[in-house]
Amino acid sequence: MRRSTRWINAIVAIASMSFLVTACSGGGTANQAESSASSGSDNATKSDKDYSIAIVPKDATNPWFVRMEQGVKKYAEDTGLNVYQKGPAETDATMQAQVIQDLIAQGVDAIGVVPVDPGAIEPVLKEAMDAGIVVVTHEGASQENTMYDIEAFDNDAYGAFIMDNLAKAMGEEGLYTTMVGHVTNASHNEWADGGVKHAQEAYPKMKLLEAEPRVESTDNAEGAYQAAKELLKKYPDLKGIMGTSSFDAPGVARAIDELGLKGKVFTSGTGMPATNKDILDRDLVSALTLWDPADAGYAMASLATKILNGEEIKDGVDLGVPGYEEMHFAAGSDKVLQGKSWVTITKDNVDDFGF
């Protein structure tokens, strides 16, 4: 019995020594992962490889977000992490909330969202954060239940940039109005507000249509087309429509063309190069503006990974893609990060983008 006890004690001692050796060597222990995260290392540890990050766009079928998914897939390829995009079948806040709810149930580590309606998804994003899920957003500067929001640029400045394009086409004078995808869309309204403010300061001969200063396209080309037709018939003096959704300017251009108002009525806004080549070539729109949604998808996944790794998010943070290499917090905010990633598309460079 005493011999058996001595053997048992020896075995326990050897096992304890083995555990100490393994712990000191840092062989995949929790301490090592914590140390690596706090150092801000870009090298993915074993725990990193287990991260599950889902990007939730407004609409999985919208060409803008189809392009975004390419950036999400590129990030997954570059890092080896389980990163993917999953969105609703149409631009609908309730459907988007359900997608997020499903992801919470699946136990993902992080969710990146482009909100349809920031207010409508506050409860489900709070639920995600309460469950310990990292939440980041894009185009959601007013979102409360997010750790950080990524903006491709200063929203006021981008609105002014769109207005500059419209003013140039209008000869810096005449009656104009603004169009947004949805009146609840935070970024669209911020761009429109920025454009109006800039016009008041820089283009005194341009006048906002007071009866309808903001119209809704429901974030689709048909909606923009119908809204523009009604406006142009109702207000014969209307000379310009500033769009914000990627569907606004194309839809307005269609109405201008159909009503025979080319050269008399003008539009500007955000749009994809390939899908708008025809209206640019035909001078129905002189210029469109955008940022590459693929880069925005990549940046969201990159930011989520940095948070999961315990890195400090501060001014100058590099998210790894052009326009997002040196992000800075918006004035007065410790949550909204802004980049510098807008570009202008014209008929002269529309073929240069490749998407």
C-alpha positions as a printed NumPy array, in Angstrom:
array([[  0.   ,   0.   ,   0.   ],
       [  2.874,   2.407,   0.944],
       [  4.672,   1.532,  -2.36 ],
       [  1.51 ,   2.323,  -4.338],
       [  1.14 ,   5.638,  -2.552],
       [  4.752,   6.588,  -3.379],
       [  4.127,   5.818,  -7.085],
       [  0.954,   7.894,  -7.122],
       [  2.753,  10.843,  -5.494],
       [  5.557,  10.585,  -8.051],
       [  3.129,  10.549, -10.955],
       [  1.335,  13.634,  -9.59 ],
       [  4.657,  15.458,  -9.183],
       [  5.727,  14.64 , -12.753],
       [  2.369,  15.794, -14.132],
       [  2.633,  19.047, -12.186],
       [  6.143,  19.674, -13.535],
       [  4.937,  18.984, -17.087],
       [  2.113,  21.508, -16.682],
       [  4.543,  24.158, -15.423],
       [  6.945,  23.576, -18.314],
       [  4.11 ,  23.86 , -20.849],
       [  2.765,  27.031, -19.257],
       [  6.19 ,  28.676, -19.17 ],
       [  6.865,  27.778, -22.797],
       [  3.695,  29.695, -23.892],
       [  2.456,  26.755, -25.914],
       [ -0.991,  28.087, -26.861],
       [ -1.984,  29.187, -23.381],
       [ -4.494,  31.888, -22.555],
       [ -1.663,  34.028, -21.144],
       [  0.169,  33.922, -24.463],
       [ -2.929,  34.899, -26.433],
       [ -3.575,  37.775, -24.033],
       [  0.037,  38.958, -24.301],
       [ -0.042,  38.792, -28.108],
       [ -3.306,  40.771, -28.229],
       [ -2.042,  43.483, -25.91 ],
       [  1.11 ,  43.895, -28.004],
       [ -1.002,  44.663, -31.102],
       [  0.734,  41.963, -33.145],
       [ -0.628,  41.441, -36.657],
       [  0.271,  37.744, -36.523],
       [ -2.88 ,  35.65 , -36.091],
       [ -2.704,  33.384, -33.038],
       [ -4.547,  30.1  , -32.724],
       [ -7.417,  31.848, -30.922],
       [ -7.603,  34.403, -33.755],
       [ -8.265,  31.589, -36.213],
       [-11.385,  30.702, -34.25 ],
       [-12.964,  34.156, -34.658],
       [-16.248,  34.292, -36.52 ],
       [-16.997,  37.757, -37.99 ],
       [-20.174,  38.494, -39.958],
       [-20.756,  41.63 , -42.04 ],
       [-24.43 ,  42.588, -42.433],
       [-25.185,  44.964, -45.364],
       [-28.458,  46.748, -46.016],
       [-29.345,  44.442, -48.899],
       [-27.521,  41.329, -50.092],
       [-28.696,  41.794, -53.697],
       [-27.806,  45.473, -54.142],
       [-24.768,  45.787, -56.507],
       [-23.141,  48.12 , -53.982],
       [-23.162,  45.402, -51.337],
       [-22.323,  42.636, -53.789],
       [-19.128,  44.628, -54.33 ],
       [-18.718,  45.   , -50.544],
       [-18.737,  41.225, -50.202],
       [-15.657,  41.018, -52.41 ],
       [-13.749,  43.034, -49.812],
       [-15.084,  40.836, -47.014],
       [-13.919,  37.716, -48.853],
       [-10.538,  39.329, -49.5  ],
       [-10.099,  39.955, -45.784],
       [-10.98 ,  36.332, -45.031],
       [ -8.431,  35.221, -47.632],
       [ -5.714,  37.54 , -46.31 ],
       [ -6.147,  36.548, -42.654],
       [ -7.509,  32.998, -42.703],
       [-10.281,  34.063, -40.318],
       [-13.896,  32.947, -40.605],
       [-15.232,  36.203, -42.068],
       [-18.32 ,  36.334, -44.266],
       [-21.193,  38.562, -45.371],
       [-24.858,  37.859, -44.696],
       [-27.632,  40.343, -45.426],
       [-31.388,  40.607, -45.956],
       [-32.913,  39.921, -49.372],
       [-34.041,  43.544, -49.638],
       [-33.461,  46.901, -47.958],
       [-35.701,  46.433, -44.942],
       [-34.851,  47.301, -41.332],
       [-36.984,  44.509, -39.868],
       [-35.367,  41.908, -42.11 ],
       [-31.912,  43.248, -41.245],
       [-32.705,  42.993, -37.536],
       [-33.716,  39.353, -38.032],
       [-30.39 ,  38.581, -39.734],
       [-28.57 ,  40.099, -36.746],
       [-30.789,  38.13 , -34.359],
       [-29.846,  34.903, -36.144],
       [-26.148,  35.747, -35.894],
       [-26.487,  36.37 , -32.156],
       [-28.082,  32.939, -31.784],
       [-25.179,  31.42 , -33.721],
       [-22.725,  32.943, -31.258],
       [-20.509,  34.879, -33.689],
       [-17.637,  36.862, -32.183],
       [-18.241,  40.094, -34.075],
       [-20.853,  41.74 , -36.298],
       [-20.272,  44.634, -38.712],
       [-23.461,  46.393, -39.849],
       [-24.416,  48.941, -42.501],
       [-27.708,  50.071, -40.916],
       [-30.889,  50.467, -42.95 ],
       [-32.414,  52.428, -40.066],
       [-30.09 ,  53.066, -37.091],
       [-32.965,  53.612, -34.66 ],
       [-34.788,  50.45 , -35.652],
       [-31.835,  48.147, -34.955],
       [-30.691,  49.731, -31.679],
       [-32.44 ,  47.024, -29.565],
       [-30.938,  44.07 , -31.441],
       [-27.452,  45.623, -31.484],
       [-27.719,  46.175, -27.727],
       [-28.664,  42.516, -27.394],
       [-25.562,  41.576, -29.382],
       [-23.283,  43.723, -27.221],
       [-24.881,  42.424, -24.025],
       [-24.054,  38.921, -25.28 ],
       [-20.376,  39.904, -25.534],
       [-20.357,  40.254, -29.317],
       [-18.171,  42.99 , -30.807],
       [-20.333,  45.391, -32.848],
       [-19.026,  47.89 , -35.411],
       [-20.97 ,  49.861, -38.018],
       [-20.429,  51.683, -41.302],
       [-22.609,  54.628, -42.382],
       [-24.115,  54.685, -38.899],
       [-22.63 ,  57.763, -37.246],
       [-25.749,  58.2  , -35.075],
       [-25.758,  54.567, -33.899],
       [-25.582,  54.285, -30.107],
       [-25.197,  50.538, -29.699],
       [-21.922,  50.123, -31.535],
       [-18.34 ,  50.152, -30.334],
       [-17.108,  52.155, -33.337],
       [-18.593,  53.481, -36.56 ],
       [-16.483,  53.708, -39.716],
       [-17.151,  56.544, -42.137],
       [-15.298,  56.651, -45.441],
       [-14.976,  60.408, -44.965],
       [-16.407,  63.416, -43.152],
       [-20.095,  63.316, -44.089],
       [-20.535,  67.089, -44.323],
       [-17.514,  67.335, -46.61 ],
       [-18.777,  64.519, -48.818],
       [-22.162,  66.229, -49.154],
       [-20.378,  69.427, -50.153],
       [-18.388,  67.445, -52.705],
       [-21.582,  66.065, -54.301],
       [-23.038,  69.583, -54.314],
       [-19.947,  70.939, -56.065],
       [-20.584,  68.483, -58.898],
       [-24.234,  69.515, -59.131],
       [-23.411,  73.231, -58.977],
       [-20.891,  72.89 , -61.788],
       [-23.467,  71.148, -63.989],
       [-26.145,  73.76 , -63.157],
       [-23.857,  76.709, -63.858],
       [-24.034,  77.555, -60.146],
       [-27.586,  78.886, -60.337],
       [-31.184,  77.697, -60.269],
       [-33.709,  75.78 , -58.173],
       [-32.666,  72.411, -56.718],
       [-33.728,  69.801, -54.199],
       [-32.177,  66.793, -52.445],
       [-33.001,  63.092, -52.568],
       [-32.235,  60.36 , -50.001],
       [-32.761,  56.615, -50.07 ],
       [-34.854,  56.748, -46.904],
       [-35.644,  59.695, -44.657],
       [-34.42 ,  57.546, -41.745],
       [-31.008,  56.915, -43.329],
       [-28.478,  58.77 , -41.183],
       [-25.61 ,  59.105, -43.657],
       [-27.807,  60.069, -46.634],
       [-29.386,  62.877, -44.633],
       [-26.013,  64.035, -43.345],
       [-24.701,  64.238, -46.929],
       [-27.796,  66.127, -48.042],
       [-27.502,  68.516, -45.092],
       [-23.828,  69.054, -45.892],
       [-24.672,  69.746, -49.54 ],
       [-27.379,  72.276, -48.681],
       [-25.141,  74.048, -46.18 ],
       [-22.339,  74.242, -48.736],
       [-24.678,  75.589, -51.432],
       [-25.896,  78.326, -49.095],
       [-22.313,  79.398, -48.455],
       [-20.726,  78.896, -51.864],
       [-23.504,  79.255, -54.444],
       [-25.806,  82.183, -53.599],
       [-27.655,  81.91 , -56.914],
       [-28.763,  78.344, -56.165],
       [-32.052,  78.057, -54.245],
       [-33.406,  75.057, -52.346],
       [-36.964,  73.997, -53.236],
       [-38.67 ,  74.972, -49.98 ],
       [-41.905,  73.112, -50.727],
       [-40.046,  69.778, -50.994],
       [-36.459,  70.19 , -49.78 ],
       [-35.959,  66.432, -49.396],
       [-37.584,  63.565, -51.268],
       [-37.287,  59.817, -50.785],
       [-36.301,  57.314, -53.481],
       [-36.849,  54.213, -51.267],
       [-33.259,  53.314, -52.189],
       [-34.017,  51.886, -55.62 ],
       [-33.732,  53.172, -59.179],
       [-37.449,  52.865, -59.952],
       [-38.301,  54.865, -56.843],
       [-35.809,  57.586, -57.789],
       [-37.154,  57.661, -61.354],
       [-40.785,  57.993, -60.257],
       [-39.976,  60.616, -57.617],
       [-37.963,  62.652, -60.142],
       [-40.745,  62.495, -62.749],
       [-43.28 ,  63.788, -60.252],
       [-40.97 ,  66.576, -59.121],
       [-40.117,  67.71 , -62.64 ],
       [-43.769,  67.787, -63.699],
       [-44.853,  69.539, -60.511],
       [-42.048,  72.122, -60.518],
       [-41.13 ,  73.14 , -64.106],
       [-38.444,  75.513, -62.793],
       [-36.558,  72.74 , -60.993],
       [-33.051,  72.582, -62.431],
       [-31.146,  70.16 , -60.204],
       [-31.565,  67.137, -57.952],
       [-28.769,  66.163, -55.566],
       [-28.89 ,  62.41 , -54.931],
       [-27.307,  60.4  , -52.113],
       [-28.289,  56.733, -52.59 ],
       [-26.392,  54.889, -55.323],
       [-29.758,  54.581, -57.116],
       [-30.755,  58.26 , -56.977],
       [-28.721,  59.883, -59.764],
       [-29.273,  56.967, -62.204],
       [-33.028,  57.058, -61.575],
       [-33.147,  60.841, -61.95 ],
       [-31.079,  60.622, -65.148],
       [-33.628,  58.22 , -66.6  ],
       [-36.423,  60.707, -65.868],
       [-34.424,  63.578, -67.387],
       [-33.847,  61.531, -70.53 ],
       [-37.467,  60.377, -70.853],
       [-38.86 ,  63.886, -70.369],
       [-36.462,  65.377, -72.929],
       [-34.765,  67.592, -70.344],
       [-31.136,  66.707, -71.045],
       [-29.041,  69.88 , -70.77 ],
       [-31.833,  71.639, -68.864],
       [-32.056,  69.587, -65.677],
       [-29.057,  68.07 , -63.891],
       [-28.273,  65.556, -61.195],
       [-25.324,  64.364, -59.138],
       [-24.787,  61.736, -56.486],
       [-23.171,  58.455, -55.58 ],
       [-22.989,  55.598, -58.079],
       [-21.094,  52.522, -59.223],
       [-18.822,  52.924, -62.286],
       [-19.797,  49.961, -64.471],
       [-23.553,  50.238, -63.917],
       [-23.532,  53.963, -64.724],
       [-21.224,  54.008, -67.73 ],
       [-24.09 ,  54.571, -70.166],
       [-25.522,  57.663, -68.463],
       [-22.029,  59.135, -68.094],
       [-21.142,  58.466, -71.737],
       [-24.422,  60.09 , -72.83 ],
       [-23.849,  63.145, -70.603],
       [-27.067,  62.541, -68.664],
       [-24.828,  62.845, -65.598],
       [-21.567,  64.759, -65.779],
       [-20.   ,  63.148, -62.704],
       [-20.745,  60.671, -59.933],
       [-18.961,  60.176, -56.647],
       [-18.274,  57.092, -54.569],
       [-15.947,  55.153, -52.335],
       [-15.171,  51.506, -53.006],
       [-17.588,  49.437, -50.89 ],
       [-15.163,  46.504, -51.036],
       [-12.68 ,  48.564, -49.037],
       [-15.385,  49.479, -46.502],
       [-16.217,  45.79 , -45.996],
       [-12.533,  44.969, -45.524],
       [-12.124,  47.859, -43.068],
       [-15.07 ,  46.741, -40.907],
       [-13.661,  43.23 , -40.602],
       [-10.202,  44.615, -39.84 ],
       [-11.519,  46.882, -37.083],
       [-13.536,  44.045, -35.538],
       [-10.423,  41.845, -35.461],
       [ -8.364,  44.547, -33.765],
       [-11.036,  44.903, -31.072],
       [-11.184,  41.136, -30.568],
       [ -7.398,  41.059, -30.237],
       [ -7.562,  43.687, -27.507],
       [ -5.799,  46.4  , -29.496],
       [ -6.27 ,  50.034, -28.537],
       [ -8.316,  51.902, -31.154],
       [ -6.915,  55.414, -31.418],
       [ -6.334,  58.271, -33.865],
       [ -4.271,  57.099, -36.801],
       [ -5.454,  53.481, -36.696],
       [ -4.66 ,  51.646, -39.951],
       [ -7.401,  49.33 , -41.266],
       [ -5.333,  48.078, -44.165],
       [ -6.976,  49.488, -47.313],
       [ -6.641,  52.754, -49.303],
       [ -8.436,  55.667, -47.674],
       [ -8.579,  53.827, -44.346],
       [ -4.836,  53.706, -43.541],
       [ -5.022,  56.617, -41.118],
       [ -8.433,  56.878, -39.527],
       [ -9.248,  59.804, -37.214],
       [-12.083,  60.383, -34.79 ],
       [-14.713,  62.892, -35.855],
       [-14.659,  66.148, -33.915],
       [-16.207,  65.659, -30.487],
       [-16.571,  61.878, -30.898],
       [-14.719,  58.906, -29.434],
       [-16.701,  56.473, -31.562],
       [-16.926,  57.719, -35.165],
       [-13.785,  57.063, -37.24 ],
       [-13.367,  58.935, -40.525],
       [-11.174,  58.159, -43.519],
       [-10.433,  59.873, -46.823],
       [-11.61 ,  57.592, -49.588],
       [-13.954,  59.351, -52.022],
       [-13.347,  59.554, -55.772],
       [-15.05 ,  61.197, -58.77 ],
       [-16.262,  59.181, -61.766],
       [-16.646,  60.81 , -65.174],
       [-16.994,  59.464, -68.693],
       [-13.232,  59.954, -69.041],
       [-12.284,  57.582, -66.214],
       [-15.331,  55.312, -65.81 ],
       [-13.49 ,  52.378, -67.403],
       [-10.533,  52.65 , -65.005],
       [-12.18 ,  51.247, -61.885],
       [-12.828,  47.629, -62.818],
       [-16.142,  47.242, -60.966]])
